[in-house]
Amino acid sequence: MSLSLFFLIFAVLLSIGLPIGVVLTMTGISPSLLNSSFAGNAPMIIRSMLSGVDSFPLLAVPMFIISGIIMARGKISEKLFNMFAFFVGKRTAGLPIAAIITCLFYGAISGSGPATTAAVGSMTIPILVGLNYDKTFVTSMIAVAGGLGVIIPPSIPFIFYGMSSGESVGRLFVAGIIPGILIGGILSAYAIYYCKERGEDKDKLNEFTNSLRSEGLWSVFRDSFWALLSPVIILGSIYSGIASPTEAAAISVFYSLFISIFVYKTIKIKDIPSLLVESVNSYAPILFILAAAMGFARVLTYLRAPQIIAKVITSVASNSVGIMLVINVLLLFVGMVMDTTPAILILTPILLPLAQAIEVNPIHFGVVMVVNLAIGFVTPPMGVNLFVASSISDISIVKIAKAAMPFIIGFLIALTLVTFIPQLSLLLLQ
């Protein structure tokens, strides 16, 4: 079977609306159905699927999902927002910026873009709308800022990239810190510009901020301390060498349970079974997609997809700058039509060898890849954050996507900087 026919089958199955896991599985076995002598037969694909999910680093994913759900139910994002609003609330765009910073910090707890959008958006959108900010602007801002959840460590996509590439997940986490802060800064800059152009209801803002400050710094800090400590414990245990990313994920589950049950008392022990069921419902589809993507990737190897695609890309671009631009365009397109997990698992074995051939550091390439696919969270038709934000705000996805365009342009500017200034990713690793 030719590679073009293989991808045509994949595109047709995807276009008719089949679940991505089913599409990957059916496409993966298609060469052996059409050619019985093809090396990648069904038993081989099944073995690849099973061996692919038999991984210790992979255990971090369900742990971070459980932790993120507990934190969301425990209203941790509210504690974080109040702390940041205390300091920047009276500045121009202070509260929108506080919401963006909250996304940064919550991303360092959940590792998920949709989870960050849901947890921060469900709390901040009503507050900001109540302070006379435009609802569509606020919703689009949270949808885009939620993408920071997969760039700021710990990041679930970085775990999948580490599995596919063989690179250290801990080093990938470190590499995501500066790019995540950079993107948060650019989003905040546009929020300031927007608020200067459109104006703010200073009376309501002062009333809200004064009410918060009347509680006193110590009271607000004490209330948010345990929430602020969450990313410190999770990331500190990894970077200090005390725990691996998988072990740190398990620590985050117990820590989030402890503070939610005994400190903030926002969760009761009787709620734990429902939290676990919700976590399983969230992770089971991901696990199936992961297994199917492993078999799919093995078939791509038999079809010599990495070599063929590399030859096509190098025929279009002759130097490293051109090749990286083509890869970025490809990743941006894939992010629009495919979820992040299968995209990383399928494309890493194809694109990483090409990137290494032009002397791109694999850790840096992982950051470029995740930033590209993070933009896919807010670009139709597969923009998951758009669906989450729409369900929270009751605003149409199309309307949110249009309002999000300035934020997406800022994201693209950050992507360009991250792509062509490797030190943004590698500085903290030196």
Buried (B, 14 or more C-beta within 10 A) or exposed (E): BEBEEBBEBBEEBBEEEBBBBBBBBBBBBBBBEEEEEBEBBEEBBBEBBEEBEEBEBBBBBBBBBBBBBBBBBBBBBBBBBBBBBBBBBBBBBBBBBBBBBBBBBBBBBBBBBBBBBBBBBBBBBBBBBEBBBBBBBBBBBBBBBBBBBBBBBBBBBBBBBBBBBEBBBBBBBBBBBBBBBBBBBBBBBBBBEBBEEEEBEEEEBEEBBEEBBEBEEEBBBEBBEBBBEBBEBBBEBBBEEEBBBBBBBBBBBEBBBEBBBEEBEBBEEEBEEEBEEBBEEBBEBBBBBBBBBBBBBBBBBBBEBBBBBBEEBBEEBEEBEBBBBBBBEBBBEBBBBBBBBBBBBBBBBBBBBBBEEBEBBBBBBBBBBBBBBBBBBBBBEBBBBBBBBBBBBEBEBEBBBEBBEBBBEBBBBBBBBBBEBBEBBBEBBE
